[in-house]
Amino acid sequence: MRLIVLTQVVDADHPALAQTVDILDALARRCDQVVVLCDHVGRNELPTNVRIRTFGAASRAGRGIAFERLLANETLNHARGRPAAVLVHMIPTFLILAAPIAKPLRIPLGLWYTHWHADRSLRVASRLADVLLSVDLRSFPLQSPKVRGIGHAIDMRRFPPPAGPKAHGGPLRLLALGRMTAWKGYTTMLEALRLAVPLGLDATLEIRGPALTASEEAHRAELRQVIAGSEVLRERVVLEQPVPRDAIPDLLSRADVLVSATQPERSETLDKVVYEAGAAGVPVLSSNVALDDFLGALPVRLRFARRDPTDLSRALLEIDAAGPDVRSEVGDELRRRVEAGHSVESWADAVLRELGLVADAGPAAS
């Protein structure tokens, strides 16, 4: 079975797209060959049955032409045989470009997409795709009977289980990871910490994430101003550059709680870092309503109201008061939930099942 994957970047060091390496590795362990067409390739340690071809060019038109030529060669070359399916990773335009080649040959077209943004290209791609894959029905920004919620793709091997309760005797160590964009809710976190400290919370907050655009650089500067303007925050908050992907497990192992205050404009965005924290056995405080099941039925409250720093401050006080033993119990349960429904293994199985390449063994994870 030969699978074609269309993606933007294959690079374990990319600040936002490094996980692509994990999913390609999992797919390769289930297929005879995985052919990857991408714009850029960097560091990776993929199996020998993964073949990567790049369509990078100096102009957008040049990239489009190179893309079509590569895809036509991989699809129509009789010596290689017809691919079983084409999977598009996060870029709807790639599916639109692939459709004129794949559709006449009845090659299944799948799109993996998990983001709140829904532009014209996504709407067109959604009509052309045979199946639309996302973490959850709510993490795909359009309504369609083609959407399947199959969970996230967390490589559990990268996140060893914690040895036990983190009874370090110091302040509660809060961590926030993600791009420096306003909808990540960092200002809500800062205000919540400023409110909670006078009420008895002893905590520090470490914020790390890339700024990949000019607007994100500007938002990072705004956050630095907020921190500098508050005596409480100056003493307790650090705002740093992102760490390499390979350092994230260690960063999570030193945290007591991950805080996620995402506030997208439309659909829910199920941040990968939430599930990575769960895999590492770290409790997660989140404002995302789509995480109600994942973070529910636990001995301490992990959900807070969106854009509500007062409610987040209360949640911070509650999880601090719960103590290390309860936080450890919560972390252990979150790890079990990630392994059951959000591992890269369950993700890859679901992708092949939804593309019709393997027999249906039951409902997809959610």
N, C-alpha and C positions, 0 to 999 in steps of 0.2 A: 504493500500500500504506500503510495507516494502522495504526500500532502504539500501543497504550496502555501506559504505564509507570506503575506504582504505587510510589512511594517516599516517604521520610520528609521529606527536605530537598533543596532545590536551591539551593546556596549555595557559591560558590567560596571563601568565607572560613570555612566551618565546619571546626573542628579535626579532625573525624573523618570527615566525609562529603563533603568537597569533590570527591572523584573522580567523584561522580555527574554533575557537569557534563561531564567528559570523555566518559563513556559515552553521555550523551544526545546530545552533539555528533556522535559517531561513528555512532550509530544514525540520527540525522537525515540524515546524508549518504547513507544507504542506503534511506530510506523517503520516501514522498511527504509524510507528516505523522507527527509523534510528539506524542501528547497525554499530558501528564504530570499526574497527580493527586498532590498532596503536601500535607503539613501546613504547611510553611513554605517561602517562597521568598526568597532574598537575592540577592547580586551574581552575575550570570552574563552571558555574552556568547554566547548560543545562537542558532543560525540562525533565520530567520523562520518556518520550517516546524515549529518547536517551539511548541506551545501549552500553557501551564501554567495549571492551575486548582488552587486551594487549598481544602481542606476544614477548615481550622482553626476551632475553636469553643471556648467556655469550658469545656465538660465533655466527658468521654470519650464519653458517650452522644450528645452533640451532634455530635462529630466523626464518630462512626459513621454517624449519619443523613445528615450532609452528604456523607460519602464515598459511601454507597449511591446517593444522589440524583445526584451527579455521574457516577458510573460508569454508572448506568442511562441517563442522558441521552446520554452519549458512545457507549453501546453500542446503544441502541434507537432513536436518532434516525435516521429513514430518510433524512433529507436529507443526513446525513453519510456514510451507508453503514456497513455492519458492519465493525468493526475486524478486521484480519487475525489479531491475537493480543494477549494481555495478558501483559506481563512484570512480575513483582513483584521489587523490589530489596530484599533483606535483611529484610523484615518479613513473616513467615509469616501473621500475622493478616490482612494485606491480601488474601492469596490466599484465605483462608477466606471473607472477606466478598465477594470477587469471584465465587467459584464458583457461587452460586445464580443469578447473572445469566449468566455465560459458559458454564457447562456445558450448559444447555438449547439454546443457540445453537451449540454445538460450536465455540466459539472457543478455540483452544489457550491453555493456561495454563502459563506457565513461572515458576520461582522461582530467582533467583540468591541463593546463600547460602554464605558462607564464614566459619564461626565454630565454636568447639568446643562451644558451648552448644546443647543439644537439649531444648527443653521440649515441653509437650503441644501447643502451637500448631504447632510444626514437624512433629510427628508427624502431626497432622491434615492440615496443608497438603501434606505429602509424599504422602499418599494421594489428595488431590484434584488435585494438579498433573499435567500431562501430561509434563513434563520438569523435572528438578532440575539446575541448573547450578552448578558450583563451580570453583575453580582446579584442583583435582585430586580424584580419587576419595577421597583421604584427608582432604581439607579439608572434606568434608561429614560431619557427625557421625552420620549414620544410614546403614545399608546399604540400598540399594535399586537395582533394575535400571534405574530411571529416571535415576540420577545420571550426569552427563557432566562430565568434566574438560576445561575449555576454556581454561585459562590465566588470568592476570591481565590487567588492562586499563590498561597504562601508555602514556601519551601521549609517544611518543619525541621529539616536537617540543619538549617542555619541558626535555629533558635533552641538551644538546649534548655531543658526544664530547670527552673530554679531549684537550688539545693534546700531551701526552706524559707521561713519568714525572714524578712530583711529588718532585723532589730539592730539598726546601726546607732541608735541613741541620739541622732542629730535631728535637724529640721526635716520635715516631710519634703522629699525631693520630687518636684513636679517637672514634667518634660513635655514639650510641644514640638512636633516635627511637621514640616510642610513648607510649601512655597510661600514667599513673602507677599501674599495677595490679601486684599481686604476681606474677601469672603471666607478666609480661614479663621476669622474671629479672634485674632490676637489681642485686639483692643478690649474685647470682652474679658479675656483672661486677665489682662493687666488690671482692669478696674475691679474684678472680683478679688484678686489678691490684695489690692489696696484696701478693699472693704473688710476682708476677713482677718487681716493681721491685727487690727485694733481689737477684734473680738476674741483673740486668743490663738489664732493660727500661727504656728511657727513653721514656715515653709520657704523654700527657694524655688524659682522657676527658671528653667533653661529652655530657651527657644532657639531652634536651629532649622535652617531651611535655605534653599537657593533663591536668588532673585534673578530670574531669567529674562525679564523685560525692563524697560525704563520705568513703567508704572510700579513694578515690584520693587525696584531700587528706591523709588520715591516712598513707597509704603514702609520699607525698612527704615528709612530716615525719619519718618513720622513716628514710628515705634520708639526709636532711640530718643526722640524729643520727649515723648510721654514718660519714658523711664527716667530720663534726666530731670524731669520736672517734679518728681515725687521722691521724697526722702525714703518712704517705705520701699518703693520699687528699686531705687538706686542700690540699696543694700541687699536686695534679694533676687534680682533678675539679671540674667546674662543673655545677651542676644548675639549669637555667633553664626559663623558660616556653617553650611552642612558638612557632615562627616562623610567619608567614603562609605559606600554601600557595605563593605565588609566590616566596618566599625559599628554599624547600627545595632547588632545584637549586644555588643558590650555596653553601648550607650543605654539601651533598654534595661540591661541587667543591673545598672546602677540607679535606675529610677524606681520610685515607689508608686507613682501614678502617672499615666499619660493623660493629658488633657486635650480634647478635640472639640473646638467650638465652631465648626464649619457652619456657614450660613449662606448656601448657594441661592441664586435668585429664583430658580424654578424647581427642577427635580432634585432628589437627594443624591449626594455624592458620597459613596461608601469608601472612605479613605483607606488605602492599603495599610497605612501605618497603624490603624486601629487593630487590624487583625494580626499584624506583626507583633504588636504589644501583647495581644492575647496569647499568641504562640509562645512568647517569652515569659508568660505567667505574670504579666503586669496589669493591674486593674486600669480600666479606662473610664474617664468621665467624658461624656459626650452629649451634645445638644441635638444630635441627629435622630429624628423620629423613626427613621428606617432601621435603627439599631435597637428598637424596643425589645425585640425577642432576644437578640444576641446578648444584650446587657441586662435583661430582666431576670426575675426570680432568683435573686442573689441576696445574701445577708446584709448588704449595704447598698444604698441608692447610687447608681452610676449615671443616671440621666438628669439633665437640667434643662430648663427652658431656654430656647434659642434667644440670643441677643439680650440675655437677662443676667447681668453680672451679680445682682443680688442673690438670685437663685444659685448661681455657680458658687458664690462665696459660702452659702449654706452647705452645698454639697461638699465643698472642700473641708469645712469644719467637721462634717459628719464622717467623711472617710478618714480624716486624721484621728478622730476620736475612736474609730473602730479598732485601731491598733494593728500591729504587724501580723498577728495570727489570722485575723479575719481577712486582711488584704491578701495574705498568702492563700487562704482558702478560695477567695474569689479568683485570684490569678490562676490557680490550678484548674478551676472549672472553665474559665475562658480558654485555656489551652486545650482542654478536651473538646470544646465547641469548635475551635478553629480546625483541629485535626479532623473532626467529623464532617464538617461542611465547607471548609475554606482552605483546604490544603491544595498544593499544586497537583497532587496525584488525583484527588477527586475532580479538580478542574479539568485536567486533561482527559479523563475518562468521560466527563460530561460533554466536552467539545466534540469528541469523536462520535459519541452517541447522538447528539443533536444534529450533526452533519450527516447522519445516517450511515456511518462507516462501521459501526459495531452494533450488536443487538442491544435493545433496550433492557437494561437490568434493573429498572426502577426509576422513580422520580429523581430529578436533579436536586442537588443540595440548594438550600436557601438560607 
